């Protein structure tokens, strides 16, 4: 609460100015540009309202809503006017659901949501005026999401600082921990936009994993609140509660990985010949990492995600090159070789994925230094990228391509062993040979494990038996 009448007047003035800014943004958005495809817009708005009505309460206070995806998707499909309309729907839904009767809160949220959304969407469209390619569309989505969240957080921090007397910088910093989450939601909205652009209306089905992710997060947060209360009641239960909280953190991590897997699946729509390749290589890379003794969950997660997202940079490769049925020319190879750097730029922008980006950048380096893009050599190549190189080559050799038929697993084994010390890390050959019998029995035309798998926390018993055998 404000500490004095003067502070209260300052808060009222701040709220009034914020509301005015939102009203101006709403008016200007529809003055500059009209709306098209109204039925599709109504569907997006309805989904936004449903998502906001089912927001998830946080243990630190406040709540998060998947309605943010609706705002970003509306910006991609309908421009700033659609985004502002989605923000308005989100505002009124939240007010009716959580704070009905508080007119000042409605006025403030209307202002900050609409102003931040309009400015963020407009700036993003100015920076990416022609999102005709998947890379441009994904960049536009991240731009809208980061700008909208940043501006909205700055506005909310202002009113909180005036009301509580806390320093503005301290208040702003309290919002930073959610930036990776909202950046991830923006990436999901971008993936939905890509799927819709590639598949039309059926691409909306890629929203289903998002619903599952929301359910998982709700379960995690509900259980977290229960255990926080338990800790407050009795310190004697601290050890048990911490164990359970770690388990719930793993569940949330799995939900995030499931979202990444959904993004990879959406990108795989472009190239049917390599469908499922990323998931197969990711699970094989995880097997190798465990067998050579990597135990740290974060390091295992980095290996898995790096292999899973290794080809995300190919969204910037033209279809004429990526989908060419024959061998590539030298100029086409130059275009293709850009994808590790493109993938690195995409992932490095997300703090949660920054360690993974190093694997993506180095996934075409060679042990003898003859790879690309940086011609790294030997142990100068990240371990995750060295592991991935073996698994990726194995899957590529045994898979059919338009210009050749896949070879047998045994032929792939001999080819990889032959290249030990030149293309591959020779110290990883023992692990590869130990895993080969189980890999050779897989049906490589299908994903070896389902999406939303418990990732690096799965199959520990199998790895232990292989290491002992």
N, C-alpha and C positions, 0 to 999 in steps of 0.2 A: 504494500500500500504506500502511496505518496506520504512523505513525512511532514508536509506542510500544505496549506491551501495554495501557496505559490507553486509547489511541485504538482499538485492536482491540476491546476490550470495549465501547466506545461504539458502534462499528459493529455488533457483534453484538446489542447491546440495541436499536439502531434497527431492525435487520432483524427482530428478534423482535416488536417493537411494530407494525411495518408489517404483518407477516404476521397478527398478531392482529386488526388493524383490518380486513384483507381477509376474514378468516374470519368476523368479526362481520357485515360487510356482506353476505357471501354468505348467511349464515343468516337475517338480517333480511329480505333481499330476498324469499326464498321463504316466509318466515313471514307477511309482510304481504299477499302477492298470489300466486295460482297462475298457471299457464301455460295458454294455449289455443292451438289451431291448431298442434299439435305437429309435423305433417309440414312445414309452412312454416318453423317454427323450426329444425328439423333441417337444412333446406336452407340457411338463412342461416348456421347454425353450420358446415356443411361448407364453404361458400364462404369463411367467415372463416378456417378452418384452411388451406385451399389458398392464400389470399392471404398469410397469415403465413409459410407454408412457402416462399413465393417472394418474401420481402422483398428490398428493394434496399439494398445497402451504400452508405454515404455516404463521400465523400472525407474528411470531417472526423471520421470515426469514427461508430460506431453504424449503424443502418439504419432505413429507413422501410417501412411495410407498408400495403397497401390493406385489410388486415384491420380497420383503424380504421373504414372504411365499414360493415363488418359490425356493429361495436359500435353505431354511431349508428343504423343501420337497425333493429337489434334493439330499441333503445330506443324508436324510433318505433312499431314494429309490435307489440311485446310488453311494453313498459314496462320499468321497472328490473330485474325478474327476468330478462327475456330479454337485456338488455344485460350484466348480470353474468355470465350463462352464456356469452355470446359472449366476454367478457373472459377468462373462465377457459379456454375453448378456445384463445384466442389465446396465453395464457400457456404452457400445456402444449405447444402446437405449437411455439412459439418455443424452449422449453427442449429438447425432443426434437431439434429441427432444428439448433440453434446452440450449446447449452451443456449437453448431456447430461452428468450426473455432478456438476454443480455444484449441490448441494442448497440452498446458501445463496442463490444467485441465483434458483432456483425459488421459494423461500419469499418472498423480497423482491418479485419480480415478481408473484406471486400476490396478495400484500397490496396493493401499490400500484395494480395494474390494477383489482382488484375494489373497493377502497375509493374510488378516484377515479371509477370508472364508476358505482358506486351513488350516491355523493353528487351527482355531476354530473347523472345522469339524473333523480334524485329532485328536485333543485332546479329543473331545467329543466321538469319536469312540473308542479311547483308554480307556476312562473311562467307556463306556458302549459297550463292544465289541460284545455282543450277545443280540441285542434288540428283543428277541423272544416274549416277553410278552408285553401287552399294557402299563404297568407301565414303563418298560424299554424303549419302543419306545417314550413315552412321555418325559421321562427323557433325552433321547438322543436329542429330538427336542429342549427342553429348553436349554440344554448344548450348542448345536450348535448356537442357537439364541443369548443367552447371551454373549458367547465368541466372536462371530462374531461382534455383535454390540459394545461390549466393546473395542475390538482391533481396529475396524474401527474408533470409536469415538476418541480413543487415537491418532491415526494417523492424523485424521483431525484436532484435537486440536493442534497438533504440528505445522502444516503449518499455521493455523490461528494465533497462538501465535507468530510465526516468522514474519508473515506479518504485524500484527497489533501492536506488542509490548506488548500485554496483558500478564499477568502472565499465565503460562501453567495451573496451578491449577484452576484458574478462568475460563479459556476456557474449561477445561474438565468438570467442574461443570455445564456449560451451556448445556451439552448434557444429563445430568442425568434425566431431566424431561421426556424424551421420553423412558427411559428404561422400565417402565411398559407397554407402548404401544407395544414395540418390543417383550417383554416377552409374552404378550398376543398373538401377531402374531405367535410366536414360538409354543405356546400351540395350536393354531388353526391348524398350519401345522402338529403338532403331532396328533391331532384329525383326520385330513385328512389321515395321514398315517395309523392310526388304522382302519378307515373306509375302506381304500383300502385293508388293510391286511385281514379284516373280509369279505368284500363283493366283492373284485376284482375291476374291472374297474368301476362298478356302484357306488363304494364308492366315486368317484370323484364328484358325485352330491352334496356331502356335502360342496363343494366349493361355491354353490349358495348363502348360507347365507353370505359368505364373500363378495361377489359382492354387496349384499344389504347393508352390513355394510359400504363398501367403498362409495356407493352412499349417505348414510346418513351422513357420515363424510364430503364428498364434499359439501353437502348442508349446513352443519353446518359451515364449514370454509368459504365458500363464503359469507354467511350471517354475520359471525363474522367480516370479513373484511369490509363489508358495514357499520356495526355499529361502528367499530373503526374509520372509516373516519368521520362518523357523530359526534362522540365525539370530534374529533380533530377540526371540524368546529365550534362547538357550545357547550359550557358547559351547556347551558340551556336545552339541550335534555338529560342530563346525567341520570336522573331518568328513563325515558322511555327506553333509550338504555340499562341500567343495567338490567331492567326487561326482555328485549328481549334476552340479552346474557344469563341470567339464564335459559330461556326457551330452548335456543340452547344447553346449557350444559346438560339439561335433555335429549334432543334428543340424544346427544352423549353417555350419560350414558345408554340410552335405547339400542343403537346400540351395546355397549359393553355387556350388559346383553343378547341381542339376540345371540351374539357369544357364551356366556357361555351356553345358552339354546341349541344351536346347538351342542356344545361339549357333553352335557348331552344326547342328542338324539343319537349321535354317539355311546356313551358308552352303551346306552340302547339296542343297536343291539345285545349285548351278551346275554341278558336275556329277551326273549319275554314275560315271565310271569309277569314281573314288568314294562313293557313298559308304559310310561306315568306317572309312580308313582311319580317321582321326581317333575314334573311340577304340578301335583295335590297337593302334599304336600306343595310345595312352595306357591301356591296361597292361600291355606287354612291357612298356617302360617301367611301370610300377612294379611288376614282377621282378625285373632285373635289379631295380633299386633296392628292393627288400632283400634279395638274395645276396647282394654284395655287402650287406650289413648296415644300410641306412635305416635308422630307427626313429629319428626325429620326425614327428608328424608334419611339422611345417616344411621340412626339406622334402619329404615324400609328396606332400601336397604340391609343392613347387614343380617337382618332376612330372607329376600327373597332369597338372594344368598346362605346363609348358608343352608337353606332347599333344595334349588335347587341342590347344589353340595354335599349334605351330603354323598352320596355313591360313590364319585369319587375315594375313596381309594379301592373300589372293583375291580378296574382294576389290582390290585396286588394279587387278590384271584384267584387261579387256577380254570379253568372251571369245573373240576371234583368236586369241593366243591361248587362253586357258582351255578352251574346248576344241582346239584344232585336232582333227583325227589323225594327222600324220606327224612326222617329226618337225621340230621347230627350226626355223632359220636362225642364223647368228643374231640378227636384229631382234627376232622374237625372244631368243634366249636372254638378251639383255633386259628386255621388259620383264620376263619371268623372274630374273634374278633380283629384281627390286623387292619382291614380296617379303623377304625376312625383315628388311628395314621398315617397310610399311607396317608389318605386324608389330614390330617393336614400338613404333610411334603410337599405335592404337592402344596397346596394353600399358605402356609406360605412363600414359596420362591418368591411369587409375592406380592410386597408391597400393591398393590391395593386390594388384597384379604386377607391380613393378619388378619384383624378383623374377617372376615368370617371363617377363619381357626379354631378359637376358638369354634365356634358353631359345626363345623364338628367333632372336637376332642371330644366334650362332648355330641354328639347326642344320645348316648346309656347310659348316666348316669341316675340314678333314684333318686327320691325325698328322699327315705329312705337311700340312700348311698350304695345300693346293685348293682349298675350298673358297667359299665366298660368304659374306661380303668383305670381311676384314682379314682373310688369310691367316686366321689364328692357327696355332700349331700345338700339338701334344696336349699337355696339361694346362696350357693357356686357354683351351676350350672349356667352358663350364661342364662339369660332370654330367649334369642333366642332358645337355646337348649331345655329349658323347654316347650316353645310353640311348637316347632317342635315335641317333643316326643308325645304329644297328637294327633297332626294331622297325624303323621306317623303311630301310632297305629290304629287310626280310619280307615285309608285307607287300612292298612294291613288286618284288621279284615274283611272288607266287600269285599275284593278282592279274587278271586279264586287262589288257588295254586295247584301244581301237586298232593300234598298229602292231600288236603282238599278243600271243597267248601266254598266260602265266606259266611259270615253270613249277616243277614239283618242290615240296619242302626240302627234300634231300639235295636237290640241285642248288636251292637257295643257301642251304647250310654250307656247302662246299665253296660257293662264291664268296660268302662272307668270311669264311676262314682264310680264303686266298688273299683277301684284302686286309687282313689283320696287320697292323703296323704301317699301312699306307693310308687307307681310308678310315680305318677304325682303330680304337684303343685296344691294343693286344691284351691288356690286363682284364678286359671285360669278356674275353672269349670263353673262359671257363663257365661263367654264369650263363652265357648264351647257349653253350652246349648242354648244360644241365637242364635248361628250360625247354630246349628244342623238342624232346619227345612229347611233352604236353601240348606245345604249340602246333606241332605237325598234325595232331589229331583234330584240331579245330576246323569248323566250317568257316573258312575265311571270307565267304560271301555274305556272312551275317555278322552283326555285332556280337563279340564273344560274351559280353555281359550287358544287361539291360541298362538303359539310361537311368539316372538317379540312383546308381549303385552307391553303397556305402564307401566307395572310393578306396583311399589308401588304408582304411581301417578294415578291409576285407581280406580274406584268404591268408591270414597270418599262419594258420596251421599248415597250409600247403607249402608255404615258403620255408617254414621250419623243417618240414620233412625233406624238402629238396636240399637245403643247406646241410642237413645231417647225413644225407645219402651220398 
